[in-house]
Amino acid sequence: MPTTVTALAAASALVDDYFGRAIEALRAAVLTFGIELDREFDRGGVKPAKLDQLVEPYSEQLRALESARVFGSGFVAAKGAFGDTAGHLSWWQGDPVRKLLLAAQSVNKEHIDYTAHEWFRVPAETGRSHTVGPYVDYLCNDEYTVTVAVPVVLERGFVGVMALDVLVDSAERELWPRLAELGDKLVVANRSGRVLVSTDDRYETGDTVPEHELLGVRDDAGDDHAFVVLATSA
């Protein structure tokens, strides 16, 4: 059975790989998508239908990733970036796949302002990718979710985020068996201590790890996915 140090290193590498490949794919998509957007703006602007046409192939690529099971992906426009005040959502999710409507166009979600959500607000303010979760995503899927978002910044400035959702249930089913093989009681949590996956039966997904368990490991969270792995004490 691996020592705790070895198990922690292996678990951290596992989590880094699981989210890292998805994040890199998202960043690569943003690079080429940004070039296409600039080209369309040079031609006179981007209408919602054209925006959907540009985004859909990238959403399809992200949802086909093998490293992490992506439930939904697409582009969320900043308000006013494309000549409209309400913004625009080019997003596909589920199985079978369906295009999601903007919250303002959805029953019981009319008052949700997606620009206030952390996954949109932080990339808009910092210009950096950001990971949020686990949290209940009332905007898109009403499921426990991890969202990764990358800002799309053109010469004209910030125009929105390209993002992907991984359902926590999928992450748990894929990561838990591999973490369990490492032997130690391991917990994957975000910087706030919210549990994503745990092989310690004292903690379930969504629980909060006590502050003393996070001491010394919070700063080890990756800049990309913001999760830490800790071996919980007895």
C-alpha positions in Angstrom: 0.0 0.0 0.0 1.5 3.4 -0.9 2.7 5.7 1.8 0.6 8.8 2.5 3.1 11.0 0.7 3.2 8.8 -2.3 -0.6 8.5 -2.3 -1.0 12.3 -2.1 1.4 12.8 -5.0 -0.4 10.2 -7.1 -3.8 11.6 -6.2 -2.8 15.2 -7.0 -1.4 14.1 -10.4 -4.7 12.3 -11.1 -6.8 15.3 -10.3 -4.4 17.6 -12.3 -4.7 15.3 -15.3 -8.5 15.0 -15.0 -9.2 18.7 -15.1 -6.0 19.8 -16.8 -6.7 18.3 -20.1 -10.2 19.7 -20.2 -8.8 23.2 -19.3 -6.1 23.0 -22.0 -8.8 22.0 -24.6 -10.9 24.9 -23.5 -8.0 27.4 -23.8 -7.1 26.0 -27.3 -10.8 26.5 -28.3 -10.7 30.1 -27.1 -7.7 30.9 -29.1 -9.1 29.8 -32.5 -12.6 31.0 -31.6 -11.3 34.5 -30.8 -9.6 34.7 -34.2 -12.9 33.7 -35.9 -14.8 36.3 -33.9 -12.3 39.1 -34.8 -12.7 38.2 -38.4 -16.5 38.4 -38.2 -16.4 41.7 -36.4 -14.1 43.0 -39.2 -16.9 42.0 -41.6 -19.4 44.1 -39.9 -20.6 42.3 -36.7 -21.8 39.0 -35.3 -25.5 38.2 -35.1 -26.8 35.6 -32.6 -27.4 33.0 -35.3 -23.8 33.4 -36.6 -22.5 33.3 -33.0 -24.3 29.9 -32.5 -22.8 28.7 -35.8 -19.3 29.6 -34.7 -19.6 28.2 -31.2 -21.3 24.9 -31.8 -18.3 23.0 -33.3 -16.2 23.9 -30.2 -19.0 22.8 -27.9 -19.1 19.5 -29.7 -15.3 19.1 -29.4 -15.3 19.8 -25.7 -18.3 17.5 -25.0 -16.3 14.7 -26.8 -13.3 14.9 -24.5 -12.1 11.6 -23.1 -10.2 13.0 -20.1 -13.3 14.3 -18.3 -17.0 13.7 -19.1 -18.2 17.2 -20.1 -21.9 17.6 -19.7 -22.3 21.0 -21.3 -20.2 23.6 -23.0 -20.3 26.7 -25.0 -20.0 30.5 -25.0 -21.7 33.0 -22.7 -21.6 36.6 -24.1 -21.1 39.7 -22.1 -24.1 42.0 -22.2 -23.8 44.5 -25.0 -20.7 42.8 -26.6 -22.7 41.8 -29.7 -25.1 44.8 -29.9 -27.7 43.4 -27.5 -28.5 44.4 -23.9 -29.6 41.0 -22.7 -26.5 39.0 -23.8 -26.5 35.7 -25.6 -26.0 32.1 -24.7 -24.5 29.6 -27.2 -24.6 26.5 -25.1 -25.3 22.8 -25.7 -25.6 20.1 -23.1 -27.1 16.8 -22.1 -27.7 13.4 -23.7 -29.4 13.8 -26.0 -27.8 17.1 -26.7 -30.0 20.2 -26.7 -29.3 23.9 -27.0 -29.9 25.8 -23.8 -32.0 29.0 -23.7 -30.8 32.2 -22.1 -32.1 32.4 -18.5 -34.2 35.4 -19.4 -36.0 33.3 -22.0 -36.6 30.3 -19.6 -39.6 29.8 -17.3 -38.8 30.3 -13.6 -35.3 31.6 -14.4 -36.1 35.0 -15.8 -34.5 36.9 -13.0 -31.1 35.1 -13.0 -28.3 37.4 -14.0 -25.5 35.1 -15.2 -23.0 38.0 -15.3 -23.1 38.0 -11.5 -22.1 34.4 -11.2 -18.6 33.7 -10.1 -17.7 31.7 -13.2 -18.5 34.7 -15.3 -17.6 37.6 -13.1 -14.0 36.4 -12.1 -12.7 35.8 -15.6 -14.3 39.1 -16.7 -12.5 41.0 -13.9 -9.2 39.2 -13.9 -8.7 38.1 -17.5 -7.9 34.6 -16.2 -9.5 31.2 -16.3 -11.5 30.2 -13.3 -13.0 27.1 -11.8 -16.1 27.0 -9.6 -17.6 24.2 -7.7 -18.9 21.9 -6.5 -22.1 24.0 -6.6 -25.7 23.5 -7.7 -26.0 25.0 -11.2 -29.5 26.5 -11.2 -28.8 28.3 -14.5 -28.0 25.4 -16.7 -28.7 21.9 -15.4 -29.9 22.1 -11.8 -27.2 19.5 -10.9 -24.2 19.5 -8.6 -21.5 20.9 -11.0 -18.0 22.0 -11.5 -17.7 24.8 -14.1 -14.5 25.9 -15.8 -14.5 29.2 -17.6 -11.9 31.0 -19.8 -12.3 34.6 -20.8 -12.6 35.6 -24.5 -10.8 38.8 -25.0 -10.5 40.5 -28.4 -8.8 43.7 -29.4 -12.2 45.4 -28.6 -12.0 44.0 -25.1 -13.8 41.3 -23.1 -16.7 39.8 -25.0 -17.7 36.8 -22.8 -16.5 33.4 -21.5 -16.1 30.0 -23.1 -16.9 27.4 -20.5 -17.6 23.8 -19.7 -19.6 21.9 -17.0 -18.6 18.6 -15.5 -21.3 17.0 -13.3 -20.0 16.2 -9.9 -21.6 12.8 -10.2 -19.5 12.0 -13.2 -16.3 13.3 -11.6 -17.0 11.2 -8.5 -17.7 8.0 -10.5 -14.5 8.5 -12.6 -12.1 9.6 -9.8 -13.3 7.7 -6.7 -12.2 4.2 -7.8 -8.8 5.4 -8.8 -8.3 7.3 -5.6 -9.5 4.3 -3.6 -6.8 2.2 -5.2 -4.2 4.4 -3.5 -5.1 3.1 -0.1 -5.1 6.2 2.1 -8.2 8.2 3.1 -8.1 11.0 0.6 -10.3 14.0 0.0 -10.4 16.2 -3.0 -11.8 19.7 -2.1 -11.7 23.2 -3.3 -9.9 26.0 -1.5 -12.9 26.6 0.7 -12.9 23.0 1.8 -16.0 22.0 -0.2 -15.6 18.3 -0.9 -15.7 17.1 -4.5 -14.7 13.4 -4.0 -13.8 11.5 -0.8 -12.6 8.0 0.0 -12.9 8.9 3.7 -16.4 7.8 4.7 -16.6 10.7 7.2 -16.9 13.2 4.2 -19.4 13.1 1.4 -19.5 15.2 -1.7 -20.6 18.7 -0.7 -19.5 18.5 2.9 -17.0 21.0 4.2 -13.6 19.9 5.5 -12.7 21.4 8.8 -10.3 24.3 8.7 -7.5 22.4 10.5 -7.5 19.8 7.7 -6.8 22.5 5.1 -3.8 24.0 6.9 -0.7 23.8 4.8 -2.5 22.5 1.7 -4.7 25.3 0.5 -1.9 27.1 -1.2 -1.1 23.9 -3.2 -4.3 24.2 -5.2 -3.5 24.6 -8.9 -4.1 27.9 -10.5 -6.3 26.2 -13.1 -8.7 23.9 -11.3 -8.2 25.1 -7.7 -8.6 21.7 -6.1 -6.5 20.3 -3.3 -6.0 16.7 -2.2 -5.5 16.0 1.4 -5.0 12.9 3.5 -7.5 13.3 6.3 -6.5 12.7 9.9 -8.1 9.9 12.0 
